[in-house]
Amino acid sequence: MAKDGTRNRPLSPHLQIWRWGPHMFVSILHRVTGDGMAFAGLALLLWWLGALAGGPEAYALLTKCMTSIPGYVVLVGISWAFFTHMMSGLRHFVLDVGAGFELKTNKTWSIVCPILGVLATVAFWAILLLR
């Protein structure tokens, strides 16, 4: 300790000091989509397995619920979370290799990742619904 009883060590920066950027948004989005897939995806998977084991009536109820408007919202949301999480994961993989740390490159890929996630979701649902 210092002579006056205070510690002479730097304070840790907090969110009021940092300037928000796309890389922070993508990092938070990566965590949120991963948790969303874990909880909502697991619930849907367990419901589907239960419906398979429950017989034709249970499976018909699942099909009826998932082909309604709220069901499509859930399915599109889970697929969007998957593709967004995947794009962000690929970005993190490239960063783990040691590439893409330049400020402009990092910012560009941070902006492109969510856009690619939306485009992949739209393409996925277009293929499913238009075939």
N, CA, C and O of each residue as an XYZ file, in Angstrom:
524
protein
N       0.823     -1.179      0.000
C       0.000      0.000      0.000
C       0.872      1.249      0.000
O       2.016      1.246      0.455
N       0.289      2.305     -0.524
C       0.996      3.578     -0.518
C       0.972      4.169      0.888
O       0.243      3.702      1.763
N       1.773      5.191      1.084
C       1.883      5.797      2.406
C       0.571      6.410      2.885
O       0.311      6.471      4.087
N      -0.263      6.868      1.932
C      -1.525      7.489      2.350
C      -2.659      6.479      2.477
O      -3.802      6.871      2.710
N      -2.370      5.199      2.329
C      -3.374      4.146      2.518
C      -4.126      3.756      1.264
O      -5.003      2.895      1.327
N      -3.818      4.355      0.130
C      -4.483      3.976     -1.116
C      -3.558      3.097     -1.935
O      -2.339      3.125     -1.766
N      -4.136      2.339     -2.798
C      -3.342      1.465     -3.672
C      -3.031      2.202     -4.970
O      -3.898      2.857     -5.548
N      -1.807      2.088     -5.411
C      -1.397      2.724     -6.660
C      -1.427      1.714     -7.798
O      -0.386      1.344     -8.342
N      -2.586      1.288     -8.140
C      -2.716      0.381     -9.275
C      -3.811      0.922    -10.188
O      -4.727      1.604     -9.727
N      -3.721      0.624    -11.459
C      -4.707      1.179    -12.397
C      -6.076      0.542    -12.183
O      -6.188     -0.622    -11.799
N      -7.098      1.326    -12.438
C      -8.456      0.809    -12.392
C      -8.752      0.078    -13.686
O      -8.289      0.477    -14.755
N      -9.515     -0.979    -13.588
C      -9.888     -1.732    -14.778
C     -10.886     -0.922    -15.600
O     -11.815     -0.341    -15.040
N     -10.708     -0.875    -16.919
C     -11.673     -0.142    -17.741
C     -13.045     -0.809    -17.690
O     -13.146     -2.025    -17.531
N     -14.066     -0.032    -17.822
C     -15.423     -0.564    -17.795
C     -16.166     -0.090    -19.036
O     -15.599      0.600    -19.884
N     -17.441     -0.466    -19.138
C     -18.183     -0.232    -20.376
C     -18.402      1.241    -20.687
O     -18.674      1.590    -21.835
N     -18.290      2.111    -19.691
C     -18.457      3.533    -19.973
C     -17.231      4.118    -20.667
O     -17.315      5.178    -21.287
N     -16.106      3.440    -20.568
C     -14.881      3.925    -21.194
C     -14.751      3.402    -22.621
O     -14.348      4.140    -23.520
N     -15.089      2.142    -22.829
C     -14.924      1.539    -24.148
C     -15.914      2.132    -25.133
O     -17.068      2.394    -24.795
N     -15.450      2.338    -26.345
C     -16.330      2.774    -27.415
C     -16.877      1.536    -28.107
O     -16.113      0.685    -28.561
N     -18.188      1.436    -28.188
C     -18.807      0.259    -28.777
C     -18.485      0.177    -30.259
O     -18.454      1.188    -30.961
N     -18.248     -1.035    -30.721
C     -17.961     -1.279    -32.123
C     -18.656     -2.538    -32.585
O     -19.228     -3.262    -31.770
N     -18.619     -2.813    -33.872
C     -19.291     -3.991    -34.399
C     -18.719     -5.292    -33.842
O     -19.452     -6.271    -33.697
N     -17.429     -5.320    -33.529
C     -16.828     -6.536    -32.987
C     -17.425     -6.882    -31.620
O     -17.563     -8.060    -31.292
N     -17.778     -5.878    -30.826
C     -18.418     -6.142    -29.536
C     -19.836     -6.682    -29.740
O     -20.269     -7.600    -29.044
N     -20.550     -6.096    -30.706
C     -21.904     -6.550    -31.008
C     -21.899     -8.007    -31.475
O     -22.725     -8.807    -31.037
N     -20.965     -8.343    -32.364
C     -20.900     -9.706    -32.888
C     -20.524    -10.692    -31.785
O     -21.025    -11.816    -31.764
N     -19.662    -10.289    -30.884
C     -19.287    -11.167    -29.777
C     -20.481    -11.454    -28.871
O     -20.707    -12.598    -28.476
N     -21.237    -10.418    -28.546
C     -22.424    -10.605    -27.714
C     -23.470    -11.413    -28.472
O     -24.103    -12.301    -27.901
N     -23.654    -11.112    -29.752
C     -24.615    -11.855    -30.569
C     -24.242    -13.329    -30.660
O     -25.117    -14.194    -30.661
N     -22.952    -13.617    -30.735
C     -22.487    -15.001    -30.777
C     -22.909    -15.747    -29.506
O     -23.366    -16.888    -29.577
N     -22.759    -15.114    -28.368
C     -23.144    -15.739    -27.098
C     -24.657    -15.902    -26.998
O     -25.146    -16.939    -26.549
N     -25.396    -14.877    -27.417
C     -26.858    -14.926    -27.330
C     -27.420    -16.009    -28.253
O     -28.311    -16.761    -27.856
N     -26.907    -16.090    -29.476
C     -27.418    -17.111    -30.397
C     -27.044    -18.511    -29.935
O     -27.820    -19.449    -30.114
N     -25.871    -18.660    -29.345
C     -25.492    -19.966    -28.806
C     -26.402    -20.390    -27.674
O     -26.842    -21.539    -27.622
N     -26.689    -19.463    -26.758
C     -27.613    -19.783    -25.660
C     -29.021    -20.027    -26.173
O     -29.714    -20.928    -25.700
N     -29.443    -19.221    -27.143
C     -30.781    -19.409    -27.707
C     -30.944    -20.763    -28.359
O     -31.971    -21.422    -28.196
N     -29.928    -21.176    -29.098
C     -30.001    -22.506    -29.718
C     -29.975    -23.593    -28.660
O     -30.655    -24.611    -28.792
N     -29.196    -23.381    -27.616
C     -29.095    -24.400    -26.572
C     -30.439    -24.595    -25.876
O     -30.856    -25.731    -25.650
N     -31.114    -23.517    -25.538
C     -32.365    -23.639    -24.793
C     -33.559    -23.915    -25.696
O     -34.273    -24.897    -25.493
N     -33.786    -23.056    -26.698
C     -34.938    -23.242    -27.580
C     -34.761    -24.479    -28.457
O     -35.708    -25.237    -28.665
N     -33.559    -24.680    -28.964
C     -33.306    -25.856    -29.798
C     -33.446    -27.150    -29.026
O     -33.995    -28.127    -29.535
N     -32.950    -27.160    -27.799
C     -33.088    -28.357    -26.971
C     -34.549    -28.637    -26.648
O     -34.983    -29.788    -26.688
N     -35.309    -27.596    -26.329
C     -36.734    -27.780    -26.047
C     -37.460    -28.334    -27.265
O     -38.282    -29.243    -27.146
N     -37.154    -27.786    -28.430
C     -37.796    -28.264    -29.660
C     -37.368    -29.692    -29.985
O     -38.192    -30.507    -30.400
N     -36.098    -29.998    -29.800
C     -35.613    -31.356    -30.040
C     -36.298    -32.360    -29.110
O     -36.710    -33.432    -29.554
N     -36.418    -32.023    -27.841
C     -37.079    -32.931    -26.892
C     -38.557    -33.088    -27.217
O     -39.106    -34.182    -27.089
N     -39.208    -32.006    -27.637
C     -40.608    -32.102    -28.021
C     -40.757    -33.001    -29.241
O     -41.674    -33.820    -29.302
N     -39.856    -32.852    -30.218
C     -39.900    -33.675    -31.423
C     -39.684    -35.148    -31.085
O     -40.407    -36.011    -31.582
N     -38.690    -35.440    -30.240
C     -38.438    -36.836    -29.854
C     -39.615    -37.408    -29.075
O     -39.991    -38.565    -29.262
N     -40.194    -36.590    -28.203
C     -41.378    -37.037    -27.465
C     -42.552    -37.297    -28.388
O     -43.308    -38.246    -28.181
N     -42.710    -36.470    -29.394
C     -43.789    -36.667    -30.360
C     -43.568    -37.922    -31.188
O     -44.519    -38.632    -31.513
N     -42.305    -38.198    -31.534
C     -42.014    -39.440    -32.257
C     -42.364    -40.658    -31.413
O     -42.935    -41.629    -31.911
N     -42.017    -40.596    -30.137
C     -42.292    -41.719    -29.247
C     -43.758    -41.789    -28.857
O     -44.251    -42.859    -28.502
N     -44.474    -40.647    -28.919
C     -45.857    -40.590    -28.467
C     -46.873    -41.094    -29.465
O     -48.032    -41.306    -29.107
N     -46.476    -41.288    -30.685
C     -47.402    -41.817    -31.670
C     -47.893    -40.774    -32.651
O     -47.482    -39.615    -32.592
N     -48.773    -41.184    -33.558
C     -49.235    -40.310    -34.635
C     -49.971    -39.049    -34.139
O     -49.836    -37.975    -34.725
N     -50.747    -39.194    -33.056
C     -51.495    -38.033    -32.560
C     -50.544    -36.957    -32.019
O     -50.717    -35.768    -32.289
N     -49.552    -37.387    -31.262
C     -48.580    -36.442    -30.704
C     -47.772    -35.782    -31.816
O     -47.490    -34.586    -31.751
N     -47.400    -36.551    -32.834
C     -46.633    -35.987    -33.938
C     -47.490    -35.027    -34.762
O     -46.992    -34.016    -35.257
N     -48.785    -35.344    -34.910
C     -49.688    -34.442    -35.635
C     -49.826    -33.110    -34.886
O     -49.903    -32.056    -35.516
N     -49.857    -33.150    -33.548
C     -49.927    -31.924    -32.762
C     -48.661    -31.089    -32.948
O     -48.732    -29.870    -33.105
N     -47.510    -31.746    -32.930
C     -46.252    -31.039    -33.162
C     -46.240    -30.400    -34.546
O     -45.865    -29.237    -34.693
N     -46.640    -31.143    -35.539
C     -46.674    -30.630    -36.905
C     -47.634    -29.453    -37.023
O     -47.323    -28.464    -37.687
N     -48.787    -29.551    -36.388
C     -49.767    -28.460    -36.418
C     -49.192    -27.206    -35.760
O     -49.353    -26.100    -36.277
N     -48.531    -27.376    -34.632
C     -47.946    -26.221    -33.929
C     -46.802    -25.598    -34.711
O     -46.696    -24.374    -34.777
N     -45.951    -26.414    -35.300
C     -44.780    -25.887    -36.000
C     -45.110    -25.320    -37.372
O     -44.296    -24.590    -37.938
N     -46.277    -25.630    -37.926
C     -46.667    -25.054    -39.214
C     -47.627    -23.885    -39.048
O     -48.169    -23.378    -40.030
N     -47.840    -23.453    -37.800
C     -48.608    -22.238    -37.554
C     -47.659    -21.041    -37.621
O     -46.443    -21.208    -37.718
N     -48.221    -19.846    -37.569
C     -47.393    -18.634    -37.633
C     -46.391    -18.578    -36.468
O     -45.208    -18.339    -36.711
N     -46.821    -18.789    -35.214
C     -45.818    -18.773    -34.134
C     -44.770    -19.885    -34.278
O     -43.609    -19.700    -33.911
N     -45.181    -21.022    -34.806
C     -44.240    -22.118    -35.026
C     -43.176    -21.753    -36.052
O     -41.994    -22.043    -35.871
N     -43.616    -21.110    -37.135
C     -42.644    -20.665    -38.136
C     -41.707    -19.601    -37.570
O     -40.525    -19.570    -37.911
N     -42.229    -18.734    -36.709
C     -41.375    -17.718    -36.078
C     -40.280    -18.402    -35.261
O     -39.115    -18.008    -35.317
N     -40.665    -19.428    -34.505
C     -39.682    -20.164    -33.698
C     -38.666    -20.861    -34.599
O     -37.465    -20.788    -34.343
N     -39.125    -21.526    -35.635
C     -38.221    -22.248    -36.527
C     -37.287    -21.311    -37.291
O     -36.100    -21.599    -37.442
N     -37.823    -20.196    -37.769
C     -36.972    -19.217    -38.455
C     -35.977    -18.620    -37.468
O     -34.815    -18.403    -37.811
N     -36.427    -18.353    -36.242
C     -35.530    -17.812    -35.224
C     -34.391    -18.757    -34.889
O     -33.246    -18.328    -34.750
N     -34.696    -20.028    -34.759
C     -33.650    -21.007    -34.455
C     -32.685    -21.148    -35.636
O     -31.474    -21.251    -35.441
N     -33.219    -21.152    -36.851
C     -32.326    -21.268    -38.012
C     -31.485    -19.995    -38.172
O     -30.313    -20.078    -38.541
N     -32.069    -18.811    -37.898
C     -31.278    -17.576    -37.935
C     -30.174    -17.626    -36.891
O     -29.036    -17.244    -37.167
N     -30.507    -18.100    -35.683
C     -29.489    -18.209    -34.628
C     -28.380    -19.162    -35.067
O     -27.202    -18.899    -34.824
N     -28.751    -20.258    -35.706
C     -27.746    -21.218    -36.169
C     -26.791    -20.584    -37.179
O     -25.573    -20.666    -37.026
N     -27.351    -19.951    -38.213
C     -26.501    -19.398    -39.266
C     -25.675    -18.208    -38.763
O     -24.515    -18.058    -39.145
N     -26.257    -17.372    -37.921
C     -25.512    -16.246    -37.372
C     -24.390    -16.730    -36.477
O     -23.276    -16.208    -36.533
N     -24.677    -17.732    -35.647
C     -23.672    -18.309    -34.761
C     -22.556    -18.974    -35.584
O     -21.378    -18.888    -35.239
N     -22.951    -19.632    -36.670
C     -21.962    -20.287    -37.521
C     -21.037    -19.267    -38.180
O     -19.821    -19.461    -38.210
N     -21.609    -18.178    -38.710
C     -20.775    -17.158    -39.358
C     -19.826    -16.516    -38.353
O     -18.656    -16.282    -38.654
N     -20.332    -16.237    -37.173
C     -19.482    -15.658    -36.136
C     -18.424    -16.655    -35.681
O     -17.290    -16.272    -35.396
N     -18.784    -17.918    -35.615
C     -17.813    -18.953    -35.262
C     -16.707    -19.069    -36.290
O     -15.544    -19.267    -35.937
N     -17.062    -18.947    -37.565
C     -16.039    -18.963    -38.611
C     -15.117    -17.750    -38.490
O     -13.910    -17.856    -38.709
N     -15.693    -16.599    -38.139
C     -14.872    -15.409    -37.913
C     -13.903    -15.641    -36.759
O     -12.726    -15.291    -36.847
N     -14.406    -16.232    -35.678
C     -13.541    -16.516    -34.529
C     -12.468    -17.541    -34.883
O     -11.344    -17.464    -34.387
N     -12.811    -18.491    -35.734
C     -11.823    -19.480    -36.171
C     -10.679    -18.805    -36.916
O      -9.510    -19.115    -36.690
N     -11.026    -17.881    -37.805
C      -9.994    -17.150    -38.547
C      -9.143    -16.325    -37.577
O      -7.922    -16.263    -37.723
N      -9.780    -15.697    -36.592
C      -9.024    -14.934    -35.598
C      -8.118    -15.848    -34.778
O      -6.996    -15.467    -34.446
N      -8.592    -17.047    -34.449
C      -7.777    -17.991    -33.682
C      -6.554    -18.454    -34.465
O      -5.522    -18.781    -33.879
N      -6.671    -18.480    -35.773
C      -5.537    -18.849    -36.620
C      -4.494    -17.734    -36.616
O      -3.321    -17.978    -36.897
N      -4.920    -16.513    -36.299
C      -3.995    -15.393    -36.229
C      -4.189    -14.384    -37.340
O      -3.385    -13.463    -37.487
N      -5.229    -14.540    -38.115
C      -5.487    -13.613    -39.217
C      -6.670    -12.713    -38.869
O      -7.458    -13.033    -37.979
N      -6.791    -11.614    -39.557
C      -7.957    -10.753    -39.425
C      -7.959     -9.819    -38.238
O      -9.014     -9.296    -37.881
N      -6.824     -9.588    -37.615
C      -6.775     -8.697    -36.460
C      -6.593     -7.227    -36.850
O      -6.686     -6.347    -35.994
N      -6.336     -6.954    -38.118
C      -6.212     -5.567    -38.543
C      -7.556     -4.885    -38.292
O      -8.606     -5.494    -38.495
N      -7.531     -3.640    -37.857
C      -8.754     -2.953    -37.441
C      -9.806     -2.908    -38.542
O     -10.977     -3.196    -38.294
N      -9.401     -2.552    -39.746
C     -10.364     -2.454    -40.840
C     -10.934     -3.830    -41.196
O     -12.138     -3.964    -41.416
N     -10.083     -4.838    -41.252
C     -10.530     -6.197    -41.575
C     -11.464     -6.724    -40.495
O     -12.504     -7.309    -40.801
N     -11.101     -6.521    -39.244
C     -11.919     -6.989    -38.135
C     -13.283     -6.308    -38.143
O     -14.308     -6.958    -37.942
N     -13.292     -5.008    -38.373
C     -14.558     -4.275    -38.415
C     -15.416     -4.730    -39.588
O     -16.626     -4.907    -39.445
N     -14.796     -4.917    -40.741
C     -15.547     -5.354    -41.923
C     -16.196     -6.713    -41.689
O     -17.384     -6.885    -41.961
N     -15.436     -7.675    -41.191
C     -15.996     -9.006    -40.965
C     -17.008     -9.015    -39.832
O     -17.916     -9.847    -39.822
N     -16.864     -8.103    -38.879
C     -17.851     -7.993    -37.809
C     -19.184     -7.493    -38.338
O     -20.238     -7.862    -37.821
N     -19.143     -6.661    -39.358
C     -20.379     -6.175    -39.971
C     -20.955     -7.213    -40.921
O     -22.173     -7.367    -41.008
N     -20.092     -7.925    -41.632
C     -20.539     -8.883    -42.646
C     -21.148    -10.141    -42.017
O     -22.085    -10.708    -42.578
N     -20.644    -10.582    -40.884
C     -21.112    -11.838    -40.272
C     -22.619    -11.873    -40.020
O     -23.266    -12.827    -40.454
N     -23.220    -10.879    -39.339
C     -24.678    -10.933    -39.154
C     -25.450    -10.839    -40.463
O     -26.517    -11.437    -40.604
N     -24.912    -10.088    -41.421
C     -25.575     -9.979    -42.721
C     -25.572    -11.329    -43.428
O     -26.582    -11.731    -44.005
N     -24.437    -12.033    -43.385
C     -24.376    -13.370    -43.981
C     -25.312    -14.340    -43.271
O     -25.899    -15.216    -43.906
N     -25.452    -14.187    -41.959
C     -26.383    -15.030    -41.207
C     -27.814    -14.835    -41.673
O     -28.554    -15.806    -41.830
N     -28.207    -13.594    -41.895
C     -29.559    -13.309    -42.391
C     -29.729    -13.843    -43.812
O     -30.752    -14.451    -44.126
N     -28.738    -13.620    -44.669
C     -28.829    -14.107    -46.052
C     -28.898    -15.635    -46.108
O     -29.651    -16.192    -46.907
N     -28.123    -16.306    -45.271
C     -28.162    -17.776    -45.243
C     -29.515    -18.270    -44.742
O     -30.025    -19.281    -45.225
N     -30.097    -17.563    -43.777
C     -31.420    -17.941    -43.271
C     -32.478    -17.765    -44.352
O     -33.326    -18.637    -44.542
N     -32.431    -16.654    -45.050
C     -33.388    -16.409    -46.133
C     -33.232    -17.465    -47.226
O     -34.227    -17.996    -47.721
N     -32.002    -17.770    -47.599
C     -31.771    -18.787    -48.629
C     -32.266    -20.158    -48.171
O     -32.878    -20.889    -48.950
N     -32.006    -20.505    -46.924
C     -32.437    -21.795    -46.370
C     -33.959    -21.927    -46.423
O     -34.485    -22.948    -46.863
N     -34.661    -20.881    -45.969
C     -36.126    -20.951    -45.965
C     -36.698    -20.840    -47.379
O     -37.758    -21.404    -47.651
N     -36.039    -20.144    -48.265
C     -36.485    -20.090    -49.659
C     -36.390    -21.469    -50.292
O     -37.292    -21.890    -51.016
N     -35.306    -22.166    -50.020
C     -35.157    -23.521    -50.550
C     -36.228    -24.452    -49.973
O     -36.815    -25.258    -50.695
N     -36.477    -24.329    -48.652
C     -37.487    -25.200    -48.029
C     -38.896    -24.920    -48.535
O     -39.650    -25.852    -48.813
N     -39.257    -23.643    -48.657
C     -40.627    -23.304    -48.971
C     -40.932    -23.250    -50.454
O     -42.093    -23.365    -50.847
N     -39.924    -23.079    -51.281
C     -40.162    -22.936    -52.713
C     -39.873    -24.197    -53.520
O     -39.916    -24.159    -54.750
N     -39.590    -25.267    -52.883
C     -39.317    -26.495    -53.644
C     -40.579    -27.239    -53.965
O     -40.531    -28.292    -54.600
